[in-house]
């Protein structure tokens, strides 16, 4: 029987039996077996611990089918599938699940999942190039978040970008900004993460609280900071972003400011910052999943996935510094314990399904 990771209640994670995929496959469907999945330390740990569960009740209800970073190998294809083949690997946002069905394209009305981290359209997939390892490809979505932050933040080539928060998503934002031609500064809370940020392309790095405003001013020079990408929930980080901003800086918010930290200790709409600086706060959330023609929507999620995997394939980005830990899927509780231990050497956590 297939296995699936389910959070039944806070701190109650189990590898349960799951229903076998229905047979026969639809014309455009594919049966896939998971090789690896990746833990999203921020989102999935918050769900595991139940942190502010009432605040997020609109998208999280227990039992919760966890996961949204999956690399699997195709076992069988429907008779009309054209672009995929048996034995090929694919990236998808399917959960931590040993076997599942996805589709090359959707025909008719498909009953979507009720879980927020599982794509409503199960054709949101991308082929993994043969020369890209599964342990790198599994972080495709988390790197796309940084790519999307640049788009949503209206990045223009050559601008000065500061990334605050150096978890997997923040390091992905550093990498994407560098690949896009930005000058990038990275602010984190550990020397280990700063070193990874340097290896991912950051021009300058410093510890949070180490003369943030002075160092940002020297980094930005006469032009100042054009775009801040906020990849942490900490209130002080958001305050730092507003203080280092010059007039017309955009602040792209990838985290959930204030989660688990109580009321906001400052006013982000204080006229000195918000009005006088003409700041823009941008929520980095929406990414179009539908297959809009490129002339109407150039970057859909699938096109972004293919672009990131193309960069990996052509060695234009290298995720080696990000992948730090492997756990057999049966040890997912240990993976959560590692995250909760605040060990800053832990960045990219891969969950292995083929452990025999």
HELIX and SHEET records of a PDB file:
HELIX    1   1 UNK A   43  UNK A   49  1                                   7    
HELIX    2   2 UNK A  134  UNK A  137  1                                   4    
HELIX    3   3 UNK A  140  UNK A  152  1                                  13    
HELIX    4   4 UNK A  168  UNK A  179  1                                  12    
HELIX    5   5 UNK A  191  UNK A  199  1                                   9    
HELIX    6   6 UNK A  212  UNK A  220  1                                   9    
HELIX    7   7 UNK A  221  UNK A  223  5                                   3    
HELIX    8   8 UNK A  235  UNK A  244  1                                  10    
HELIX    9   9 UNK A  301  UNK A  313  1                                  13    
HELIX   10  10 UNK A  329  UNK A  331  5                                   3    
HELIX   11  11 UNK A  332  UNK A  340  1                                   9    
SHEET    1   A 3 UNK A  12  UNK A  17  0                                        
SHEET    2   A 3 UNK A   3  UNK A   9 -1                                        
SHEET    3   A 3 UNK A  64  UNK A  65 -1                                        
SHEET    1   B 5 UNK A  99  UNK A 103  0                                        
SHEET    2   B 5 UNK A  29  UNK A  39 -1                                        
SHEET    3   B 5 UNK A  70  UNK A  77 -1                                        
SHEET    4   B 5 UNK A  89  UNK A  92 -1                                        
SHEET    5   B 5 UNK A 125  UNK A 127 -1                                        
SHEET    1   C 4 UNK A  99  UNK A 103  0                                        
SHEET    2   C 4 UNK A  29  UNK A  39 -1                                        
SHEET    3   C 4 UNK A 348  UNK A 352 -1                                        
SHEET    4   C 4 UNK A 323  UNK A 328  1                                        
SHEET    1   D 6 UNK A 204  UNK A 207  0                                        
SHEET    2   D 6 UNK A 183  UNK A 188  1                                        
SHEET    3   D 6 UNK A 160  UNK A 164  1                                        
SHEET    4   D 6 UNK A 227  UNK A 230  1                                        
SHEET    5   D 6 UNK A 250  UNK A 253  1                                        
SHEET    6   D 6 UNK A 280  UNK A 283  1                                        
END                                                                             
